Amino acid sequence: MNIFNDLKSRIYAALEAMMADGELPSGLALDRVTVEPPRDPAHGDAATNAAMVLSKPAGQKPRDLAEKLKARLNAIEFVTETSVDGPGFLNMRLDDAVWRAQVSGILKLGTGFGDSALGEGRLVNVEYVSANPTGPLTAGHARGAVVGDALANLLKKAGYTVCKEYYINDAGNQVATLARSTYLRYLEALGEGPADIPEGFYPGEYLKDVGTALVVRDGDKWKGKDEAEWIEPIREFAVTFLMGEIRDDLKLLGIEQEVFSSERALVEAGKVDAVLRLLTEAGHVYTGVLEPPKGKTPDDWEPRPQTLFRATAFGDDVDRPLKKSDGSWTYFSNDIAYHLDKFQRGYATMIDIWGADHGGYIKRMQAAVKAVTGGKGELDVKTCQLVHMFDNGKPVRMSKRAGTFVTLRDVIEAVGRDVVRFIMLTRRNDQTLEFDFAKVTEQSRDNPVFYVQYAHARAHSVLRHAAEALPGQKLDDASLAAADISRLDDPAELALMRRLAGWPRLIESAAEAHEPHRVAFYLQELAAEFHALWNKGRDEAALRFIIAGDDAITLARMALVRAVAVTIASGLEVMGVVPAEEM
C-alpha cells in the first residue's frame, strides 16, 4: 500500500517501454531512479529524478528526456498532470481518488499498515545498551536503549529479521574492581566494612544490596580469605546480580533482548586467539612502533614495539594495538572477536548503538569488521549524545543510592515508561537532548508526547460520540472501510489523507537510514494536521466530524478519524509506546 512504490514501478515500466521502442538505449540501469514527494507541495504530489540520472547514460539532454517520459506518465490512470521543472525534474499530480483509497486500505490492514517487504527477511543484528555490569543503568543509558529498541522494531516492520542483543563487558579491570568493591560491602554487611570506600573503588550504595545478598548466600565463607580465593566467585556473583537488575530495569522500559553475549565467555572460548590467527594469516598484523598521540603526549607514553592491526588498510587513520604492554589482549581485540562471532552467526549487517564518548572508536571497529569478514560484513554505528536532566529548568540532583548519577529506574518511576521512550526519540541520536521532568509531563502542544497521545485519544473520543449519535450503525473497521470516502473533498481532509499515505514510505526510508527518530517526527506532523482539522470543524460547522442528519458524511469522516488513530497506533508500536484511548 505504498503509493510511491506503486508509482515507481509504473515509471520503471514506462522507461522499459521507451527502451523497447528505441527512445532510450536498451539496458539502462534504473536503480538510481527515485520517486518521492517534492520538497514544495505546491509542485505536485510526487516527483521523479528519472530524466536527471538517465540523461548521461542515455546521451540525451535531461529536459528532452523528461519531455518524452512526460507523455508516458500522463498515460498512467491516476496521474492527472505531469510537468517538467528546473533542469529536468518531473512533478506529478495524482487523482484525489488515490488519497481517498488510502483510508479504506488502512482500515483493512490495521496497525499492519506500513509493513514492508523491503528487508526481504535479511538478518540484522542490533546491539544496544551493553553497559558495563558494574552498577545500575543510568538516565543516559535510557537513550541508547530506546534508540536501539525502536530501531529494531522499525527494521522488523520493514521486513528484516532482527536480533536484539546485549554485549556484557564482563572481562577486564572494571569487573575486577567490581569484585573488590563488592567484597568491601560484603564485609560491611558482616559488620566489618571500612568507614570510607577507598579511591578507585565503586562508591555507590547500590553495592550494599550485592554485599548483603552475598552474605545471605555464603555467610562468612570469604571473611579473612586471601583475594586469590574470593575474587573469581565474587566477581561472578556480582556480575550475575547486577545483570539481573539491569534486565529488570530494561523490562520496566519495555525492552527484552533475545541474546546476551559474554565478553568473558568469548575470551575463554579462545575466540580472541582465533581472530589474531585469522588476521595474521591474512597479513593484517605486524609488529611495529606507533607515532605518539597527536596533541599533548601523555607523560607515560614511550615508543615500543607492539602487535598492531593494519587498520589503515581498511579506512582507519592509524594502525591499532592488539595487545597491551603486559601481553594481555586490548579491549579492541576482544571487540573484534565479538563482531566476528556475530558475523559467523549469520549477521552480515550489524548495527551498534554507542555512547557519544565512543565516537573515536568507530573507524577502527568498522575497519576490523571489513578485515575479519573479507568485506562481507557491514557495521553501522549510531552514537547517542548526552541527555541533560532538568526539572523546571533546574538540573536534577544526583541519586544518593547511585552515588554519581540519575538511574534509569528513577526516571521511569517519575514520568512513566512511555514518556521516556517517546522523548528519547524526539531528537536525532547524534544531537544533545534535554529531558525536563516538568515539561515532558505537561499537557500542552509543546509536549510532543501529550500532543501525539492526545490525537489518538481525541480520535477515540470522536468515535465514541459518533456511536452515540448513530445508534445501530456499525463503526468497526470493516464497516468504516466501506464508507463513501468520495464525500470528503475539503483541502484539509485531502491533506490529512496525503499525510497518512506517506507512512509506508516513511517506514522504508527510516529503516534504510537506521533513523527511528523519523517516526516520532512523522507522528507529530500527523497529529498536528489532525488537530488542525478538528479545530477547523469548530469554526466551520460543515466540516465537523459528526453532522446531524447526514449519516453518509459522518461515516466517511469516522473512517478518516479511525485511519488516523490506526496510523498513530502503528507508529507508537514501532516506538514501543502504548497508545492512549482516554486522557
PyMOL commands that set and color helices and strands:
alter all, ss='L'
color gray80, all
select helices_A, chain A and resi 3-20+41-43+50-58+62-73+96-112+139-157+173-189+206-218+227-252+263-268+271-281+311-314+331-344+356-372+408-415+417-423+439-441+448-469+477-481+485-487+491-501+503-513+517-539+541-543+551-575
alter helices_A, ss='H'
color red, helices_A
select strands_A, chain A and resi 35-36+46-48+79-85+89-94+123-127+161-168+259-262+285-288+306-309+320-321+349-355+378-384+387-391+394-395+433-436
alter strands_A, ss='S'
color yellow, strands_A
deselect
rebuild
show_as cartoon
